[in-house]
Amino acid sequence: MTGWKTLLFNSVLSLLAIGAEVAEQLALVEPGAVLPAGGGPLAVLAMGAANILLRHVTRGPAGWSRQRFRHAG
């Protein structure tokens, strides 16, 4: 894939900007208003279970297939 360094650089900058905005917004949220006391471990367990379920449901590789980007030749 040509141009991967530019794509990587712009992706990192975008993720940093999005991460900063998300962190700023999360600072305004009181954790107790979202999760009950002791609910953190259960939330992490639920996210892990959802990821395992999604991995079993999906059949293709993560990301994009390299075969799509091969040049005809």
CHARMM-style PDB file with segment names, atoms N, HN, CA, C and O in Angstrom:
ATOM      1  N   MET     1       0.848  -1.168   0.000  1.00  0.00      PROA
ATOM      2  CA  MET     1       0.000   0.000   0.000  1.00  0.00      PROA
ATOM      3  C   MET     1       0.894   1.231   0.000  1.00  0.00      PROA
ATOM      4  O   MET     1       1.674   1.437   0.929  1.00  0.00      PROA
ATOM      5  N   THR     2       0.784   2.020  -1.007  1.00  0.00      PROA
ATOM      6  HN  THR     2       0.150   1.853  -1.762  1.00  0.00      PROA
ATOM      7  CA  THR     2       1.584   3.235  -1.074  1.00  0.00      PROA
ATOM      8  C   THR     2       0.916   4.322  -0.254  1.00  0.00      PROA
ATOM      9  O   THR     2      -0.305   4.334  -0.095  1.00  0.00      PROA
ATOM     10  N   GLY     3       1.722   5.232   0.263  1.00  0.00      PROA
ATOM     11  HN  GLY     3       2.714   5.222   0.134  1.00  0.00      PROA
ATOM     12  CA  GLY     3       1.202   6.332   1.051  1.00  0.00      PROA
ATOM     13  C   GLY     3       0.838   5.950   2.473  1.00  0.00      PROA
ATOM     14  O   GLY     3       0.098   6.676   3.136  1.00  0.00      PROA
ATOM     15  N   TRP     4       1.345   4.818   2.955  1.00  0.00      PROA
ATOM     16  HN  TRP     4       1.946   4.227   2.416  1.00  0.00      PROA
ATOM     17  CA  TRP     4       0.970   4.348   4.282  1.00  0.00      PROA
ATOM     18  C   TRP     4       1.512   5.247   5.391  1.00  0.00      PROA
ATOM     19  O   TRP     4       0.904   5.355   6.456  1.00  0.00      PROA
ATOM     20  N   LYS     5       2.657   5.892   5.145  1.00  0.00      PROA
ATOM     21  HN  LYS     5       3.151   5.803   4.280  1.00  0.00      PROA
ATOM     22  CA  LYS     5       3.216   6.775   6.179  1.00  0.00      PROA
ATOM     23  C   LYS     5       2.337   8.002   6.373  1.00  0.00      PROA
ATOM     24  O   LYS     5       2.125   8.440   7.504  1.00  0.00      PROA
ATOM     25  N   THR     6       1.831   8.554   5.294  1.00  0.00      PROA
ATOM     26  HN  THR     6       2.003   8.199   4.376  1.00  0.00      PROA
ATOM     27  CA  THR     6       0.926   9.700   5.384  1.00  0.00      PROA
ATOM     28  C   THR     6      -0.367   9.293   6.074  1.00  0.00      PROA
ATOM     29  O   THR     6      -0.872  10.018   6.931  1.00  0.00      PROA
ATOM     30  N   LEU     7      -0.898   8.147   5.709  1.00  0.00      PROA
ATOM     31  HN  LEU     7      -0.488   7.558   5.013  1.00  0.00      PROA
ATOM     32  CA  LEU     7      -2.121   7.642   6.327  1.00  0.00      PROA
ATOM     33  C   LEU     7      -1.909   7.408   7.822  1.00  0.00      PROA
ATOM     34  O   LEU     7      -2.763   7.769   8.632  1.00  0.00      PROA
ATOM     35  N   LEU     8      -0.794   6.817   8.187  1.00  0.00      PROA
ATOM     36  HN  LEU     8      -0.100   6.525   7.529  1.00  0.00      PROA
ATOM     37  CA  LEU     8      -0.483   6.560   9.588  1.00  0.00      PROA
ATOM     38  C   LEU     8      -0.343   7.868  10.369  1.00  0.00      PROA
ATOM     39  O   LEU     8      -0.897   8.003  11.460  1.00  0.00      PROA
ATOM     40  N   PHE     9       0.389   8.822   9.816  1.00  0.00      PROA
ATOM     41  HN  PHE     9       0.838   8.713   8.929  1.00  0.00      PROA
ATOM     42  CA  PHE     9       0.605  10.109  10.474  1.00  0.00      PROA
ATOM     43  C   PHE     9      -0.714  10.830  10.714  1.00  0.00      PROA
ATOM     44  O   PHE     9      -0.978  11.304  11.819  1.00  0.00      PROA
ATOM     45  N   ASN    10      -1.540  10.912   9.676  1.00  0.00      PROA
ATOM     46  HN  ASN    10      -1.325  10.527   8.779  1.00  0.00      PROA
ATOM     47  CA  ASN    10      -2.826  11.595   9.805  1.00  0.00      PROA
ATOM     48  C   ASN    10      -3.770  10.850  10.744  1.00  0.00      PROA
ATOM     49  O   ASN    10      -4.550  11.475  11.463  1.00  0.00      PROA
ATOM     50  N   SER    11      -3.708   9.540  10.742  1.00  0.00      PROA
ATOM     51  HN  SER    11      -3.075   9.032  10.158  1.00  0.00      PROA
ATOM     52  CA  SER    11      -4.535   8.750  11.649  1.00  0.00      PROA
ATOM     53  C   SER    11      -4.145   8.993  13.099  1.00  0.00      PROA
ATOM     54  O   SER    11      -5.013   9.137  13.961  1.00  0.00      PROA
ATOM     55  N   VAL    12      -2.847   9.039  13.375  1.00  0.00      PROA
ATOM     56  HN  VAL    12      -2.142   8.921  12.676  1.00  0.00      PROA
ATOM     57  CA  VAL    12      -2.377   9.287  14.740  1.00  0.00      PROA
ATOM     58  C   VAL    12      -2.805  10.669  15.202  1.00  0.00      PROA
ATOM     59  O   VAL    12      -3.283  10.826  16.325  1.00  0.00      PROA
ATOM     60  N   LEU    13      -2.638  11.675  14.347  1.00  0.00      PROA
ATOM     61  HN  LEU    13      -2.250  11.547  13.435  1.00  0.00      PROA
ATOM     62  CA  LEU    13      -3.068  13.026  14.713  1.00  0.00      PROA
ATOM     63  C   LEU    13      -4.571  13.086  14.963  1.00  0.00      PROA
ATOM     64  O   LEU    13      -5.019  13.733  15.910  1.00  0.00      PROA
ATOM     65  N   SER    14      -5.338  12.423  14.132  1.00  0.00      PROA
ATOM     66  HN  SER    14      -4.974  11.898  13.363  1.00  0.00      PROA
ATOM     67  CA  SER    14      -6.786  12.410  14.308  1.00  0.00      PROA
ATOM     68  C   SER    14      -7.178  11.721  15.608  1.00  0.00      PROA
ATOM     69  O   SER    14      -8.047  12.203  16.334  1.00  0.00      PROA
ATOM     70  N   LEU    15      -6.540  10.598  15.900  1.00  0.00      PROA
ATOM     71  HN  LEU    15      -5.834  10.206  15.310  1.00  0.00      PROA
ATOM     72  CA  LEU    15      -6.848   9.873  17.131  1.00  0.00      PROA
ATOM     73  C   LEU    15      -6.477  10.685  18.366  1.00  0.00      PROA
ATOM     74  O   LEU    15      -7.189  10.648  19.369  1.00  0.00      PROA
ATOM     75  N   LEU    16      -5.374  11.413  18.301  1.00  0.00      PROA
ATOM     76  HN  LEU    16      -4.796  11.443  17.486  1.00  0.00      PROA
ATOM     77  CA  LEU    16      -4.991  12.265  19.424  1.00  0.00      PROA
ATOM     78  C   LEU    16      -6.016  13.372  19.648  1.00  0.00      PROA
ATOM     79  O   LEU    16      -6.387  13.663  20.785  1.00  0.00      PROA
ATOM     80  N   ALA    17      -6.466  13.981  18.568  1.00  0.00      PROA
ATOM     81  HN  ALA    17      -6.164  13.744  17.644  1.00  0.00      PROA
ATOM     82  CA  ALA    17      -7.459  15.050  18.687  1.00  0.00      PROA
ATOM     83  C   ALA    17      -8.784  14.508  19.218  1.00  0.00      PROA
ATOM     84  O   ALA    17      -9.407  15.120  20.086  1.00  0.00      PROA
ATOM     85  N   ILE    18      -9.208  13.369  18.700  1.00  0.00      PROA
ATOM     86  HN  ILE    18      -8.702  12.872  17.996  1.00  0.00      PROA
ATOM     87  CA  ILE    18     -10.453  12.751  19.175  1.00  0.00      PROA
ATOM     88  C   ILE    18     -10.308  12.326  20.630  1.00  0.00      PROA
ATOM     89  O   ILE    18     -11.218  12.530  21.433  1.00  0.00      PROA
ATOM     90  N   GLY    19      -9.167  11.738  20.969  1.00  0.00      PROA
ATOM     91  HN  GLY    19      -8.428  11.572  20.317  1.00  0.00      PROA
ATOM     92  CA  GLY    19      -8.923  11.320  22.350  1.00  0.00      PROA
ATOM     93  C   GLY    19      -8.952  12.480  23.321  1.00  0.00      PROA
ATOM     94  O   GLY    19      -9.500  12.356  24.417  1.00  0.00      PROA
ATOM     95  N   ALA    20      -8.370  13.609  22.938  1.00  0.00      PROA
ATOM     96  HN  ALA    20      -7.925  13.710  22.048  1.00  0.00      PROA
ATOM     97  CA  ALA    20      -8.386  14.792  23.802  1.00  0.00      PROA
ATOM     98  C   ALA    20      -9.807  15.296  24.001  1.00  0.00      PROA
ATOM     99  O   ALA    20     -10.183  15.674  25.111  1.00  0.00      PROA
ATOM    100  N   GLU    21     -10.594  15.303  22.939  1.00  0.00      PROA
ATOM    101  HN  GLU    21     -10.288  14.995  22.038  1.00  0.00      PROA
ATOM    102  CA  GLU    21     -11.982  15.759  23.047  1.00  0.00      PROA
ATOM    103  C   GLU    21     -12.810  14.817  23.917  1.00  0.00      PROA
ATOM    104  O   GLU    21     -13.607  15.264  24.742  1.00  0.00      PROA
ATOM    105  N   VAL    22     -12.619  13.522  23.731  1.00  0.00      PROA
ATOM    106  HN  VAL    22     -11.972  13.159  23.062  1.00  0.00      PROA
ATOM    107  CA  VAL    22     -13.347  12.539  24.543  1.00  0.00      PROA
ATOM    108  C   VAL    22     -12.957  12.673  26.010  1.00  0.00      PROA
ATOM    109  O   VAL    22     -13.820  12.643  26.887  1.00  0.00      PROA
ATOM    110  N   ALA    23     -11.662  12.822  26.283  1.00  0.00      PROA
ATOM    111  HN  ALA    23     -10.961  12.846  25.571  1.00  0.00      PROA
ATOM    112  CA  ALA    23     -11.206  12.978  27.667  1.00  0.00      PROA
ATOM    113  C   ALA    23     -11.812  14.221  28.307  1.00  0.00      PROA
ATOM    114  O   ALA    23     -12.196  14.201  29.476  1.00  0.00      PROA
ATOM    115  N   GLU    24     -11.895  15.294  27.542  1.00  0.00      PROA
ATOM    116  HN  GLU    24     -11.583  15.311  26.592  1.00  0.00      PROA
ATOM    117  CA  GLU    24     -12.487  16.526  28.060  1.00  0.00      PROA
ATOM    118  C   GLU    24     -13.966  16.334  28.378  1.00  0.00      PROA
ATOM    119  O   GLU    24     -14.453  16.810  29.403  1.00  0.00      PROA
ATOM    120  N   GLN    25     -14.676  15.637  27.496  1.00  0.00      PROA
ATOM    121  HN  GLN    25     -14.280  15.250  26.663  1.00  0.00      PROA
ATOM    122  CA  GLN    25     -16.106  15.397  27.726  1.00  0.00      PROA
ATOM    123  C   GLN    25     -16.334  14.447  28.898  1.00  0.00      PROA
ATOM    124  O   GLN    25     -17.267  14.629  29.680  1.00  0.00      PROA
ATOM    125  N   LEU    26     -15.478  13.434  29.017  1.00  0.00      PROA
ATOM    126  HN  LEU    26     -14.720  13.286  28.382  1.00  0.00      PROA
ATOM    127  CA  LEU    26     -15.630  12.481  30.117  1.00  0.00      PROA
ATOM    128  C   LEU    26     -15.343  13.122  31.466  1.00  0.00      PROA
ATOM    129  O   LEU    26     -15.863  12.665  32.484  1.00  0.00      PROA
ATOM    130  N   ALA    27     -14.536  14.158  31.497  1.00  0.00      PROA
ATOM    131  HN  ALA    27     -14.114  14.529  30.670  1.00  0.00      PROA
ATOM    132  CA  ALA    27     -14.246  14.844  32.748  1.00  0.00      PROA
ATOM    133  C   ALA    27     -15.506  15.524  33.291  1.00  0.00      PROA
ATOM    134  O   ALA    27     -15.585  15.817  34.484  1.00  0.00      PROA
ATOM    135  N   LEU    28     -16.479  15.772  32.433  1.00  0.00      PROA
ATOM    136  HN  LEU    28     -16.415  15.533  31.464  1.00  0.00      PROA
ATOM    137  CA  LEU    28     -17.717  16.415  32.854  1.00  0.00      PROA
ATOM    138  C   LEU    28     -18.738  15.425  33.408  1.00  0.00      PROA
ATOM    139  O   LEU    28     -19.739  15.831  33.999  1.00  0.00      PROA
ATOM    140  N   VAL    29     -18.485  14.107  33.217  1.00  0.00      PROA
ATOM    141  HN  VAL    29     -17.672  13.777  32.738  1.00  0.00      PROA
ATOM    142  CA  VAL    29     -19.442  13.080  33.618  1.00  0.00      PROA
ATOM    143  C   VAL    29     -19.032  12.499  34.963  1.00  0.00      PROA
ATOM    144  O   VAL    29     -17.880  12.114  35.161  1.00  0.00      PROA
ATOM    145  N   GLU    30     -19.981  12.441  35.876  1.00  0.00      PROA
ATOM    146  HN  GLU    30     -20.917  12.754  35.715  1.00  0.00      PROA
ATOM    147  CA  GLU    30     -19.757  11.813  37.171  1.00  0.00      PROA
ATOM    148  C   GLU    30     -19.920  10.298  36.993  1.00  0.00      PROA
ATOM    149  O   GLU    30     -20.998   9.850  36.603  1.00  0.00      PROA
ATOM    150  N   PRO    31     -18.870   9.488  37.269  1.00  0.00      PROA
ATOM    151  CA  PRO    31     -18.967   8.040  37.040  1.00  0.00      PROA
ATOM    152  C   PRO    31     -20.135   7.386  37.770  1.00  0.00      PROA
ATOM    153  O   PRO    31     -20.733   6.445  37.247  1.00  0.00      PROA
ATOM    154  N   GLY    32     -20.469   7.858  38.952  1.00  0.00      PROA
ATOM    155  HN  GLY    32     -19.983   8.622  39.377  1.00  0.00      PROA
ATOM    156  CA  GLY    32     -21.575   7.280  39.702  1.00  0.00      PROA
ATOM    157  C   GLY    32     -22.924   7.476  39.038  1.00  0.00      PROA
ATOM    158  O   GLY    32     -23.869   6.738  39.316  1.00  0.00      PROA
ATOM    159  N   ALA    33     -23.019   8.468  38.160  1.00  0.00      PROA
ATOM    160  HN  ALA    33     -22.251   9.068  37.935  1.00  0.00      PROA
ATOM    161  CA  ALA    33     -24.276   8.709  37.447  1.00  0.00      PROA
ATOM    162  C   ALA    33     -24.462   7.731  36.299  1.00  0.00      PROA
ATOM    163  O   ALA    33     -25.583   7.531  35.831  1.00  0.00      PROA
ATOM    164  N   VAL    34     -23.386   7.124  35.844  1.00  0.00      PROA
ATOM    165  HN  VAL    34     -22.475   7.286  36.225  1.00  0.00      PROA
ATOM    166  CA  VAL    34     -23.449   6.202  34.714  1.00  0.00      PROA
ATOM    167  C   VAL    34     -23.504   4.762  35.188  1.00  0.00      PROA
ATOM    168  O   VAL    34     -24.327   3.981  34.709  1.00  0.00      PROA
ATOM    169  N   LEU    35     -22.632   4.399  36.130  1.00  0.00      PROA
ATOM    170  HN  LEU    35     -21.964   5.033  36.520  1.00  0.00      PROA
ATOM    171  CA  LEU    35     -22.555   3.032  36.653  1.00  0.00      PROA
ATOM    172  C   LEU    35     -22.815   3.037  38.150  1.00  0.00      PROA
ATOM    173  O   LEU    35     -22.372   3.941  38.858  1.00  0.00      PROA
ATOM    174  N   PRO    36     -23.522   2.043  38.626  1.00  0.00      PROA
ATOM    175  CA  PRO    36     -23.682   1.956  40.071  1.00  0.00      PROA
ATOM    176  C   PRO    36     -22.355   1.576  40.726  1.00  0.00      PROA
ATOM    177  O   PRO    36     -21.429   1.130  40.049  1.00  0.00      PROA
ATOM    178  N   ALA    37     -22.269   1.754  42.039  1.00  0.00      PROA
ATOM    179  HN  ALA    37     -23.021   2.117  42.589  1.00  0.00      PROA
ATOM    180  CA  ALA    37     -21.042   1.406  42.756  1.00  0.00      PROA
ATOM    181  C   ALA    37     -20.711  -0.068  42.524  1.00  0.00      PROA
ATOM    182  O   ALA    37     -21.580  -0.931  42.650  1.00  0.00      PROA
ATOM    183  N   GLY    38     -19.469  -0.348  42.190  1.00  0.00      PROA
ATOM    184  HN  GLY    38     -18.763   0.353  42.088  1.00  0.00      PROA
ATOM    185  CA  GLY    38     -19.038  -1.728  41.928  1.00  0.00      PROA
ATOM    186  C   GLY    38     -19.417  -2.230  40.553  1.00  0.00      PROA
ATOM    187  O   GLY    38     -19.216  -3.408  40.256  1.00  0.00      PROA
ATOM    188  N   GLY    39     -19.957  -1.373  39.706  1.00  0.00      PROA
ATOM    189  HN  GLY    39     -20.120  -0.416  39.947  1.00  0.00      PROA
ATOM    190  CA  GLY    39     -20.386  -1.804  38.375  1.00  0.00      PROA
ATOM    191  C   GLY    39     -19.282  -1.822  37.338  1.00  0.00      PROA
ATOM    192  O   GLY    39     -19.464  -2.363  36.247  1.00  0.00      PROA
ATOM    193  N   GLY    40     -18.122  -1.230  37.667  1.00  0.00      PROA
ATOM    194  HN  GLY    40     -17.974  -0.791  38.553  1.00  0.00      PROA
ATOM    195  CA  GLY    40     -17.019  -1.177  36.705  1.00  0.00      PROA
ATOM    196  C   GLY    40     -16.557  -2.542  36.226  1.00  0.00      PROA
ATOM    197  O   GLY    40     -16.468  -2.765  35.019  1.00  0.00      PROA
ATOM    198  N   PRO    41     -16.254  -3.480  37.153  1.00  0.00      PROA
ATOM    199  CA  PRO    41     -15.825  -4.808  36.712  1.00  0.00      PROA
ATOM    200  C   PRO    41     -16.880  -5.524  35.871  1.00  0.00      PROA
ATOM    201  O   PRO    41     -16.537  -6.242  34.931  1.00  0.00      PROA
ATOM    202  N   LEU    42     -18.148  -5.337  36.198  1.00  0.00      PROA
ATOM    203  HN  LEU    42     -18.426  -4.754  36.962  1.00  0.00      PROA
ATOM    204  CA  LEU    42     -19.196  -5.975  35.396  1.00  0.00      PROA
ATOM    205  C   LEU    42     -19.269  -5.376  33.990  1.00  0.00      PROA
ATOM    206  O   LEU    42     -19.529  -6.086  33.019  1.00  0.00      PROA
ATOM    207  N   ALA    43     -19.037  -4.067  33.890  1.00  0.00      PROA
ATOM    208  HN  ALA    43     -18.825  -3.490  34.678  1.00  0.00      PROA
ATOM    209  CA  ALA    43     -19.039  -3.426  32.575  1.00  0.00      PROA
ATOM    210  C   ALA    43     -17.887  -3.951  31.721  1.00  0.00      PROA
ATOM    211  O   ALA    43     -18.062  -4.210  30.530  1.00  0.00      PROA
ATOM    212  N   VAL    44     -16.712  -4.108  32.326  1.00  0.00      PROA
ATOM    213  HN  VAL    44     -16.570  -3.898  33.293  1.00  0.00      PROA
ATOM    214  CA  VAL    44     -15.558  -4.644  31.598  1.00  0.00      PROA
ATOM    215  C   VAL    44     -15.825  -6.086  31.174  1.00  0.00      PROA
ATOM    216  O   VAL    44     -15.488  -6.479  30.057  1.00  0.00      PROA
ATOM    217  N   LEU    45     -16.427  -6.870  32.059  1.00  0.00      PROA
ATOM    218  HN  LEU    45     -16.701  -6.550  32.966  1.00  0.00      PROA
ATOM    219  CA  LEU    45     -16.770  -8.255  31.735  1.00  0.00      PROA
ATOM    220  C   LEU    45     -17.763  -8.309  30.575  1.00  0.00      PROA
ATOM    221  O   LEU    45     -17.621  -9.137  29.675  1.00  0.00      PROA
ATOM    222  N   ALA    46     -18.764  -7.431  30.594  1.00  0.00      PROA
ATOM    223  HN  ALA    46     -18.879  -6.759  31.325  1.00  0.00      PROA
ATOM    224  CA  ALA    46     -19.755  -7.393  29.517  1.00  0.00      PROA
ATOM    225  C   ALA    46     -19.108  -7.016  28.182  1.00  0.00      PROA
ATOM    226  O   ALA    46     -19.444  -7.596  27.149  1.00  0.00      PROA
ATOM    227  N   MET    47     -18.178  -6.046  28.195  1.00  0.00      PROA
ATOM    228  HN  MET    47     -17.906  -5.575  29.034  1.00  0.00      PROA
ATOM    229  CA  MET    47     -17.499  -5.663  26.953  1.00  0.00      PROA
ATOM    230  C   MET    47     -16.637  -6.812  26.427  1.00  0.00      PROA
ATOM    231  O   MET    47     -16.589  -7.050  25.221  1.00  0.00      PROA
ATOM    232  N   GLY    48     -15.962  -7.514  27.320  1.00  0.00      PROA
ATOM    233  HN  GLY    48     -16.001  -7.320  28.300  1.00  0.00      PROA
ATOM    234  CA  GLY    48     -15.159  -8.665  26.899  1.00  0.00      PROA
ATOM    235  C   GLY    48     -16.020  -9.759  26.296  1.00  0.00      PROA
ATOM    236  O   GLY    48     -15.665 -10.340  25.270  1.00  0.00      PROA
ATOM    237  N   ALA    49     -17.157 -10.044  26.930  1.00  0.00      PROA
ATOM    238  HN  ALA    49     -17.446  -9.572  27.763  1.00  0.00      PROA
ATOM    239  CA  ALA    49     -18.074 -11.063  26.407  1.00  0.00      PROA
ATOM    240  C   ALA    49     -18.616 -10.650  25.041  1.00  0.00      PROA
ATOM    241  O   ALA    49     -18.733 -11.483  24.142  1.00  0.00      PROA
ATOM    242  N   ALA    50     -18.946  -9.368  24.881  1.00  0.00      PROA
ATOM    243  HN  ALA    50     -18.851  -8.692  25.611  1.00  0.00      PROA
ATOM    244  CA  ALA    50     -19.445  -8.883  23.590  1.00  0.00      PROA
ATOM    245  C   ALA    50     -18.375  -9.025  22.509  1.00  0.00      PROA
ATOM    246  O   ALA    50     -18.691  -9.396  21.378  1.00  0.00      PROA
ATOM    247  N   ASN    51     -17.116  -8.738  22.837  1.00  0.00      PROA
ATOM    248  HN  ASN    51     -16.858  -8.437  23.755  1.00  0.00      PROA
ATOM    249  CA  ASN    51     -16.035  -8.887  21.863  1.00  0.00      PROA
ATOM    250  C   ASN    51     -15.826 -10.341  21.472  1.00  0.00      PROA
ATOM    251  O   ASN    51     -15.591 -10.639  20.301  1.00  0.00      PROA
ATOM    252  N   ILE    52     -15.908 -11.249  22.438  1.00  0.00      PROA
ATOM    253  HN  ILE    52     -16.099 -11.007  23.389  1.00  0.00      PROA
ATOM    254  CA  ILE    52     -15.775 -12.677  22.131  1.00  0.00      PROA
ATOM    255  C   ILE    52     -16.912 -13.122  21.220  1.00  0.00      PROA
ATOM    256  O   ILE    52     -16.686 -13.841  20.247  1.00  0.00      PROA
ATOM    257  N   LEU    53     -18.125 -12.699  21.530  1.00  0.00      PROA
ATOM    258  HN  LEU    53     -18.309 -12.115  22.320  1.00  0.00      PROA
ATOM    259  CA  LEU    53     -19.281 -13.044  20.704  1.00  0.00      PROA
ATOM    260  C   LEU    53     -19.117 -12.510  19.281  1.00  0.00      PROA
ATOM    261  O   LEU    53     -19.373 -13.230  18.316  1.00  0.00      PROA
ATOM    262  N   LEU    54     -18.691 -11.248  19.147  1.00  0.00      PROA
ATOM    263  HN  LEU    54     -18.483 -10.663  19.931  1.00  0.00      PROA
ATOM    264  CA  LEU    54     -18.490 -10.674  17.814  1.00  0.00      PROA
ATOM    265  C   LEU    54     -17.412 -11.416  17.032  1.00  0.00      PROA
ATOM    266  O   LEU    54     -17.535 -11.583  15.819  1.00  0.00      PROA
ATOM    267  N   ARG    55     -16.367 -11.857  17.704  1.00  0.00      PROA
ATOM    268  HN  ARG    55     -16.266 -11.721  18.689  1.00  0.00      PROA
ATOM    269  CA  ARG    55     -15.292 -12.577  17.014  1.00  0.00      PROA
ATOM    270  C   ARG    55     -15.789 -13.911  16.489  1.00  0.00      PROA
ATOM    271  O   ARG    55     -15.343 -14.365  15.435  1.00  0.00      PROA
ATOM    272  N   HSD    56     -16.708 -14.546  17.210  1.00  0.00      PROA
ATOM    273  HN  HSD    56     -17.069 -14.176  18.066  1.00  0.00      PROA
ATOM    274  CA  HSD    56     -17.259 -15.824  16.748  1.00  0.00      PROA
ATOM    275  C   HSD    56     -18.280 -15.634  15.635  1.00  0.00      PROA
ATOM    276  O   HSD    56     -18.473 -16.527  14.810  1.00  0.00      PROA
ATOM    277  N   VAL    57     -18.931 -14.482  15.605  1.00  0.00      PROA
ATOM    278  HN  VAL    57     -18.774 -13.757  16.275  1.00  0.00      PROA
ATOM    279  CA  VAL    57     -19.954 -14.218  14.592  1.00  0.00      PROA
ATOM    280  C   VAL    57     -19.319 -13.786  13.274  1.00  0.00      PROA
ATOM    281  O   VAL    57     -19.802 -14.158  12.205  1.00  0.00      PROA
ATOM    282  N   THR    58     -18.251 -13.010  13.339  1.00  0.00      PROA
ATOM    283  HN  THR    58     -17.859 -12.708  14.207  1.00  0.00      PROA
ATOM    284  CA  THR    58     -17.629 -12.521  12.101  1.00  0.00      PROA
ATOM    285  C   THR    58     -16.777 -13.613  11.480  1.00  0.00      PROA
ATOM    286  O   THR    58     -16.190 -14.436  12.183  1.00  0.00      PROA
ATOM    287  N   ARG    59     -16.717 -13.612  10.182  1.00  0.00      PROA
ATOM    288  HN  ARG    59     -17.194 -12.944   9.611  1.00  0.00      PROA
ATOM    289  CA  ARG    59     -15.962 -14.639   9.456  1.00  0.00      PROA
ATOM    290  C   ARG    59     -14.721 -14.086   8.764  1.00  0.00      PROA
ATOM    291  O   ARG    59     -13.740 -14.807   8.585  1.00  0.00      PROA
ATOM    292  N   GLY    60     -14.754 -12.824   8.376  1.00  0.00      PROA
ATOM    293  HN  GLY    60     -15.551 -12.238   8.521  1.00  0.00      PROA
ATOM    294  CA  GLY    60     -13.651 -12.238   7.627  1.00  0.00      PROA
ATOM    295  C   GLY    60     -12.540 -11.745   8.541  1.00  0.00      PROA
ATOM    296  O   GLY    60     -12.706 -11.708   9.760  1.00  0.00      PROA
ATOM    297  N   PRO    61     -11.418 -11.370   7.963  1.00  0.00      PROA
ATOM    298  CA  PRO    61     -10.318 -10.842   8.759  1.00  0.00      PROA
ATOM    299  C   PRO    61     -10.624  -9.431   9.253  1.00  0.00      PROA
ATOM    300  O   PRO    61     -11.440  -8.717   8.670  1.00  0.00      PROA
ATOM    301  N   ALA    62      -9.963  -9.049  10.321  1.00  0.00      PROA
ATOM    302  HN  ALA    62      -9.300  -9.629  10.794  1.00  0.00      PROA
ATOM    303  CA  ALA    62     -10.112  -7.682  10.816  1.00  0.00      PROA
ATOM    304  C   ALA    62      -9.477  -6.727   9.817  1.00  0.00      PROA
ATOM    305  O   ALA    62      -8.476  -7.071   9.190  1.00  0.00      PROA
ATOM    306  N   GLY    63     -10.033  -5.549   9.661  1.00  0.00      PROA
ATOM    307  HN  GLY    63     -10.846  -5.269  10.171  1.00  0.00      PROA
ATOM    308  CA  GLY    63      -9.482  -4.581   8.704  1.00  0.00      PROA
ATOM    309  C   GLY    63      -9.951  -4.896   7.294  1.00  0.00      PROA
ATOM    310  O   GLY    63     -11.081  -5.338   7.086  1.00  0.00      PROA
ATOM    311  N   TRP    64      -9.092  -4.669   6.354  1.00  0.00      PROA
ATOM    312  HN  TRP    64      -8.174  -4.310   6.523  1.00  0.00      PROA
ATOM    313  CA  TRP    64      -9.459  -4.921   4.969  1.00  0.00      PROA
ATOM    314  C   TRP    64      -8.623  -6.073   4.423  1.00  0.00      PROA
ATOM    315  O   TRP    64      -7.564  -6.402   4.958  1.00  0.00      PROA
ATOM    316  N   SER    65      -9.107  -6.659   3.377  1.00  0.00      PROA
ATOM    317  HN  SER    65      -9.967  -6.391   2.942  1.00  0.00      PROA
ATOM    318  CA  SER    65      -8.436  -7.782   2.744  1.00  0.00      PROA
ATOM    319  C   SER    65      -7.331  -7.264   1.832  1.00  0.00      PROA
ATOM    320  O   SER    65      -7.551  -6.334   1.057  1.00  0.00      PROA
ATOM    321  N   ARG    66      -6.154  -7.855   1.919  1.00  0.00      PROA
ATOM    322  HN  ARG    66      -5.975  -8.610   2.549  1.00  0.00      PROA
ATOM    323  CA  ARG    66      -5.042  -7.441   1.061  1.00  0.00      PROA
ATOM    324  C   ARG    66      -5.315  -7.761  -0.403  1.00  0.00      PROA
ATOM    325  O   ARG    66      -4.809  -7.082  -1.297  1.00  0.00      PROA
ATOM    326  N   GLN    67      -6.104  -8.782  -0.642  1.00  0.00      PROA
ATOM    327  HN  GLN    67      -6.515  -9.333   0.084  1.00  0.00      PROA
ATOM    328  CA  GLN    67      -6.363  -9.197  -2.010  1.00  0.00      PROA
ATOM    329  C   GLN    67      -7.068  -8.106  -2.812  1.00  0.00      PROA
ATOM    330  O   GLN    67      -6.881  -8.024  -4.026  1.00  0.00      PROA
ATOM    331  N   ARG    68      -7.852  -7.289  -2.177  1.00  0.00      PROA
ATOM    332  HN  ARG    68      -8.003  -7.356  -1.191  1.00  0.00      PROA
ATOM    333  CA  ARG    68      -8.554  -6.213  -2.856  1.00  0.00      PROA
ATOM    334  C   ARG    68      -7.601  -5.178  -3.414  1.00  0.00      PROA
ATOM    335  O   ARG    68      -7.912  -4.523  -4.408  1.00  0.00      PROA
ATOM    336  N   PHE    69      -6.435  -5.019  -2.784  1.00  0.00      PROA
ATOM    337  HN  PHE    69      -6.182  -5.552  -1.977  1.00  0.00      PROA
ATOM    338  CA  PHE    69      -5.519  -3.958  -3.167  1.00  0.00      PROA
ATOM    339  C   PHE    69      -4.361  -4.444  -4.055  1.00  0.00      PROA
ATOM    340  O   PHE    69      -3.455  -3.670  -4.359  1.00  0.00      PROA
ATOM    341  N   ARG    70      -4.384  -5.682  -4.461  1.00  0.00      PROA
ATOM    342  HN  ARG    70      -5.121  -6.311  -4.214  1.00  0.00      PROA
ATOM    343  CA  ARG    70      -3.331  -6.175  -5.355  1.00  0.00      PROA
ATOM    344  C   ARG    70      -3.499  -5.593  -6.741  1.00  0.00      PROA
ATOM    345  O   ARG    70      -4.614  -5.426  -7.237  1.00  0.00      PROA
ATOM    346  N   HSD    71      -2.375  -5.288  -7.353  1.00  0.00      PROA
ATOM    347  HN  HSD    71      -1.469  -5.423  -6.951  1.00  0.00      PROA
ATOM    348  CA  HSD    71      -2.407  -4.747  -8.711  1.00  0.00      PROA
ATOM    349  C   HSD    71      -2.529  -5.875  -9.722  1.00  0.00      PROA
ATOM    350  O   HSD    71      -1.900  -6.923  -9.577  1.00  0.00      PROA
ATOM    351  N   ALA    72      -3.331  -5.657 -10.731  1.00  0.00      PROA
ATOM    352  HN  ALA    72      -3.842  -4.806 -10.849  1.00  0.00      PROA
ATOM    353  CA  ALA    72      -3.465  -6.650 -11.805  1.00  0.00      PROA
ATOM    354  C   ALA    72      -2.210  -6.618 -12.639  1.00  0.00      PROA
ATOM    355  O   ALA    72      -1.769  -5.554 -13.072  1.00  0.00      PROA
ATOM    356  N   GLY    73      -1.647  -7.755 -12.860  1.00  0.00      PROA
ATOM    357  HN  GLY    73      -2.005  -8.620 -12.508  1.00  0.00      PROA
ATOM    358  CA  GLY    73      -0.425  -7.712 -13.645  1.00  0.00      PROA
ATOM    359  C   GLY    73       0.002  -8.987 -14.024  1.00  0.00      PROA
ATOM    360  OT1 GLY    73       1.025  -9.121 -14.695  1.00  0.00      PROA
TER     361      GLY     73
END
